[in-house]
Amino acid sequence: MGVLRGELDRILEGTSRSFYLTLRVAPGPVRRQLGLSYLFCRAADTIADTALLPASRRAELLSLYRAQFEREEPDPGAAAALARELTSASSIPSERTLLGSLGECFREYLGFSPGDRLLIRRLVSTLTLGMEMDLASFPLAAAPMGEGPPGGAGEDPPGAPTPRALPDEAALDRYCYHVAGCVGEFWTDLAAAHLHLPAWDLPAQRAKGIRFGKGLQMTNVLRDLPRDLRMGRSYVPQTLLEEESLSPADLRGGGSAEAPLPARLEPLLDRLLDLTLAHYRAGWEYTLAIPARAARLRLACAWPLLIGLGTLALLRVRKGDLRRGALLKVPRGRMWRILAASALCVFSDRGLDALYRRLERGAENQLSAVRKSEISIRASGRPS
């Protein structure tokens, strides 16, 4: 349990505030499985984004990593070799710590029941395959500005490749399933296996869980748009860009105060925000289907959506800042107010839904609605 009790907390705090909080509130019978699964998925993400290795080598390493989960038991020698190569290629301390802990993670994994191991195998195999597909879609993606190699004569400016876009909305949806929708699927099956949820319609919950995950990934796609563009990746599909007479070349550089992204991008951002909110509504139906007595599971599902709505509200009303390359994040104080308000009404379907609807209006409307939403949160809760 060492890595889950010690290193996991440090890794999560440094990489994902929202999932760290989710894990802390998650029910005890599924907490270890969720924590270890996060580590495995985070390791795959680290492999995919290791800028010191060429994309072709990263794809090979992802395939080798995925192979460990397609076996009944991982190969300790292959896992150790993977960890050594990746640790030497990573320059970020938290990633080096994670990769150096892979051996212990696999030992933890072998201590789980066969059913739990099967769920984890399916999750990591699906997610890793999605990352391999992502590398194939963006084979020339570089590190963010200032981190990648300079371009040659006649090429794009150093650190600013011309982005390559996903072909269409179906490709975007497929990407979101493979890197996040499958997590909602895993979460649903894990909860059904370990928690008493007799009223659950499992196939319906699984479908909503997939959309739940897609919505959270779409939030990442929109929030990280400038960074991804600087790396040569456009998750805004080619077909949507063409509707506004845009090309991927128009998005080169990811935007800055001096050279913002084109204003014609804003209608596409609104359209993708609407899609994200539709996924969120399915995720919210999923959350309210959890019985009130299962308060920890409810909160573990509610918190990512409620915090995500805060991010979507910022993206909705500050699209100009996003076009100038800003990273928009919910302030820590507001995040704590959201969490406190949800904890106060977790046993009430009506109260919890009212909180969600107030935040949702902020993500749908203009700045006045965002301010009204924040006033409502302050009235119903206080920072813990």
Secondary structure, 3 states (H helix, E strand, C coil): CHHHHHHHHHHHHHHCHHHHHHHHHCCHHHHHHHHHHHHHHHHHHHHHHCCCCCHHHHHHHHHHHHHHHCCCCCCHHHHHHHHHHHHHHCCCHHHHHHHHCHHHHHHHHHCCCHHHHHHHHHHHHHHHHHHHHHHHHCCCCCCCCCCCCCCCCCCCCCCCCCCEECCCHHHHHHHHHHHHHHHHHHHHHHHHHHCCCCCCCHHHHHHHHHHHHHHHHHHHHHHCHHHHHHCCEECCCHHHHHHCCCCHHHHCCCCCCCCCCCHHHHHHHHHHHHHHHHHHHHHHHHHHCCCCCCHHHHHHHHHHHHHHHHHHHHHHHCHHHHHCCCCCCCCHHHHHHHHHHHHHCCCCHHHHHHHHHHHHHHHHCCHHHHHHHHHHHHHHCCCC
